[in-house]
Amino acid sequence: MKLITLVVLSAKYLLRYRRRYFFLFLALSLGFSVVTLLTAVKDSMYDNVYRSAQDHYAGDIVAVGHESSMGNLNYLNAAAQDELYQAVEAARIGETHIVERTIFGNEGVLYYNGGAVKLKYVVGVDWDNEVSYFDSLDYADRLDTFESAGPGGNTIYISAPVASQLNVLAGDSLILEVNTRLGQKNTGVFIVGGIVEDSTIFGYYKAFIDRVTLNRLLLIDDEDCSIVGMFIRDRRDLEKKRALLQAETEQRLQTGPIVHDRGELDLARAVPFEGLKVFLLTIPVYLSEVADLLDAMNIITYFLYAMMLVIMMVSALVTYRLILRERRRELGTMRAIGFYGADIRLILVLETFGLALVSLAAGLLLTLVLQWAVTFIPFSWFPSFEIFLEDGKLKTLYLPGTVLVNVAAVFASLFLAAAAPVFRSSREPLPAMLSGGR
């Protein structure tokens, strides 16, 4: 009953002194809004990069094969694939989908009507196994039906920038030139089945064709591939799962060491070996350069985060000192009519809690307004910034853990700033409180 009375009193006092609290309310609301927006944008950018890289590299954990006699061509033969699948089954990493792709490097060339474009990636895929991926892409143009998209077919998907340079449309016929595993030039005629709206660094100069068709152009067996990509259901313990798979794979195949960035990967690949070697890679390995940019953004975010918390704490400290100085007689009167010091402290703490709740609610609303405004900021002038965007716009991702940390930071800064003034006011001698002090 007493607690209810104290709660009601704290609400009345908060309402009565709302003008005194208004500046602190603005500081808390604006600070929480800015902090929440910064962390949400940062999380969204990383998530967009990860999903783009996941689609590009075909999985969360990617087994990349290297054959000493194949030069720069990534290579996994059928026997190695069987051993790898046994390792995946034994490791129990919770894979939801497995894809096989053949990857040809940056020497592929597309020819059309006297024009030519050099590709960075020519990717051989199993169309039937990756239907959901290709259905999820955004197309500038696409054939309704393409009977030749099966194994050994001659359908090709290209990016919109490449199609624009060659001036081709879906249904047009063009020539793809690649190098065989022996180094000779080989060509094939393909029908454009789709033009993908992708101008990111991952998709700008990329083309998809059937894996078996690409294998035949490269003069490797139909069952062979370059990589086996595994999509994992729960990515929270991804490195632990990679270690489990690494241990199982080492028992069956010659395996490269676990690496964490491209520098380590380059060093590991430079070690001489004979036969076939498999490297198990995760997306952060591929994104190590992008991760450096995100780390720089993190430093800026943490600096602004700290600055906003300092501003909130200073605002709270100044506000409480002024308010409690004005309320000395009021608090003294409460003590005189029977309230204990602990009761007064609890009322003031409840006022602080109520102020924090109202400020956080207003901050969330302000965050939504700022989020809407951010979507209108153009980033087309920033080269390759598209990998951080979703549908061409900067979006936000509110992760529960991050939002809870932001809420806890606001509460902690507010209560730390208020603790000393509240404690001193409740412990002051009664005559000094009733007289108003100096």
Secondary structure in CASP SS format (residue, H / E / C, confidence):
PFRMAT SS
TARGET T0000
AUTHOR 0000-0000-0000
METHOD secondary structure of the structure
MODEL  1
M C 1.00
K H 1.00
L H 1.00
I H 1.00
T H 1.00
L H 1.00
V H 1.00
V H 1.00
L H 1.00
S H 1.00
A H 1.00
K H 1.00
Y H 1.00
L H 1.00
L H 1.00
R H 1.00
Y C 1.00
R H 1.00
R H 1.00
R H 1.00
Y H 1.00
F H 1.00
F H 1.00
L H 1.00
F H 1.00
L H 1.00
A H 1.00
L H 1.00
S H 1.00
L H 1.00
G H 1.00
F H 1.00
S H 1.00
V H 1.00
V H 1.00
T H 1.00
L H 1.00
L H 1.00
T H 1.00
A H 1.00
V H 1.00
K H 1.00
D H 1.00
S H 1.00
M H 1.00
Y H 1.00
D H 1.00
N H 1.00
V H 1.00
Y H 1.00
R H 1.00
S H 1.00
A H 1.00
Q H 1.00
D H 1.00
H H 1.00
Y H 1.00
A C 1.00
G C 1.00
D C 1.00
I E 1.00
V E 1.00
A E 1.00
V E 1.00
G E 1.00
H E 1.00
E E 1.00
S C 1.00
S C 1.00
M C 1.00
G C 1.00
N C 1.00
L C 1.00
N E 1.00
Y C 1.00
L E 1.00
N C 1.00
A H 1.00
A H 1.00
A H 1.00
Q H 1.00
D H 1.00
E H 1.00
L H 1.00
Y H 1.00
Q H 1.00
A H 1.00
V H 1.00
E H 1.00
A H 1.00
A H 1.00
R C 1.00
I C 1.00
G C 1.00
E E 1.00
T E 1.00
H E 1.00
I E 1.00
V E 1.00
E E 1.00
R E 1.00
T E 1.00
I E 1.00
F E 1.00
G C 1.00
N C 1.00
E C 1.00
G C 1.00
V E 1.00
L E 1.00
Y E 1.00
Y E 1.00
N C 1.00
G C 1.00
G E 1.00
A E 1.00
V E 1.00
K E 1.00
L C 1.00
K C 1.00
Y E 1.00
V E 1.00
V E 1.00
G E 1.00
V E 1.00
D C 1.00
W H 1.00
D H 1.00
N H 1.00
E H 1.00
V H 1.00
S H 1.00
Y H 1.00
F H 1.00
D H 1.00
S H 1.00
L C 1.00
D C 1.00
Y E 1.00
A E 1.00
D E 1.00
R E 1.00
L C 1.00
D C 1.00
T C 1.00
F C 1.00
E H 1.00
S H 1.00
A H 1.00
G C 1.00
P C 1.00
G C 1.00
G C 1.00
N C 1.00
T E 1.00
I E 1.00
Y E 1.00
I E 1.00
S E 1.00
A H 1.00
P H 1.00
V H 1.00
A H 1.00
S H 1.00
Q H 1.00
L H 1.00
N C 1.00
V C 1.00
L C 1.00
A C 1.00
G C 1.00
D C 1.00
S E 1.00
L E 1.00
I E 1.00
L E 1.00
E E 1.00
V E 1.00
N E 1.00
T C 1.00
R C 1.00
L C 1.00
G C 1.00
Q C 1.00
K E 1.00
N E 1.00
T E 1.00
G E 1.00
V E 1.00
F E 1.00
I E 1.00
V E 1.00
G E 1.00
G E 1.00
I E 1.00
V E 1.00
E C 1.00
D C 1.00
S C 1.00
T C 1.00
I C 1.00
F C 1.00
G C 1.00
Y C 1.00
Y C 1.00
K E 1.00
A E 1.00
F E 1.00
I E 1.00
D E 1.00
R H 1.00
V H 1.00
T H 1.00
L H 1.00
N H 1.00
R H 1.00
L H 1.00
L H 1.00
L C 1.00
I C 1.00
D C 1.00
D C 1.00
E C 1.00
D C 1.00
C E 1.00
S C 1.00
I E 1.00
V E 1.00
G E 1.00
M E 1.00
F E 1.00
I E 1.00
R C 1.00
D C 1.00
R C 1.00
R C 1.00
D C 1.00
L H 1.00
E H 1.00
K H 1.00
K H 1.00
R H 1.00
A H 1.00
L H 1.00
L H 1.00
Q H 1.00
A H 1.00
E H 1.00
T H 1.00
E H 1.00
Q C 1.00
R C 1.00
L C 1.00
Q C 1.00
T E 1.00
G C 1.00
P C 1.00
I C 1.00
V C 1.00
H C 1.00
D C 1.00
R H 1.00
G H 1.00
E H 1.00
L H 1.00
D H 1.00
L H 1.00
A H 1.00
R H 1.00
A H 1.00
V C 1.00
P C 1.00
F C 1.00
E C 1.00
G C 1.00
L E 1.00
K E 1.00
V E 1.00
F E 1.00
L E 1.00
L E 1.00
T E 1.00
I H 1.00
P H 1.00
V H 1.00
Y H 1.00
L C 1.00
S H 1.00
E H 1.00
V H 1.00
A H 1.00
D H 1.00
L H 1.00
L H 1.00
D H 1.00
A H 1.00
M H 1.00
N H 1.00
I H 1.00
I H 1.00
T H 1.00
Y H 1.00
F H 1.00
L H 1.00
Y H 1.00
A H 1.00
M H 1.00
M H 1.00
L H 1.00
V H 1.00
I H 1.00
M H 1.00
M H 1.00
V H 1.00
S H 1.00
A H 1.00
L H 1.00
V H 1.00
T H 1.00
Y H 1.00
R H 1.00
L H 1.00
I H 1.00
L H 1.00
R H 1.00
E H 1.00
R C 1.00
R H 1.00
R H 1.00
E H 1.00
L H 1.00
G H 1.00
T H 1.00
M H 1.00
R H 1.00
A H 1.00
I C 1.00
G C 1.00
F C 1.00
Y C 1.00
G H 1.00
A H 1.00
D H 1.00
I H 1.00
R H 1.00
L H 1.00
I H 1.00
L H 1.00
V H 1.00
L H 1.00
E H 1.00
T H 1.00
F H 1.00
G H 1.00
L H 1.00
A H 1.00
L H 1.00
V H 1.00
S H 1.00
L H 1.00
A H 1.00
A H 1.00
G H 1.00
L H 1.00
L H 1.00
L H 1.00
T H 1.00
L H 1.00
V H 1.00
L H 1.00
Q H 1.00
W H 1.00
A H 1.00
V H 1.00
T C 1.00
F C 1.00
I C 1.00
P C 1.00
F C 1.00
S C 1.00
W C 1.00
F C 1.00
P C 1.00
S C 1.00
F H 1.00
E H 1.00
I H 1.00
F H 1.00
L C 1.00
E E 1.00
D C 1.00
G C 1.00
K E 1.00
L C 1.00
K C 1.00
T C 1.00
L C 1.00
Y C 1.00
L C 1.00
P H 1.00
G H 1.00
T H 1.00
V H 1.00
L H 1.00
V H 1.00
N H 1.00
V H 1.00
A H 1.00
A H 1.00
V H 1.00
F H 1.00
A H 1.00
S H 1.00
L H 1.00
F H 1.00
L H 1.00
A H 1.00
A H 1.00
A H 1.00
A H 1.00
P H 1.00
V H 1.00
F H 1.00
R H 1.00
S H 1.00
S H 1.00
R H 1.00
E C 1.00
P C 1.00
L H 1.00
P H 1.00
A H 1.00
M H 1.00
L H 1.00
S H 1.00
G C 1.00
G C 1.00
R C 1.00
END
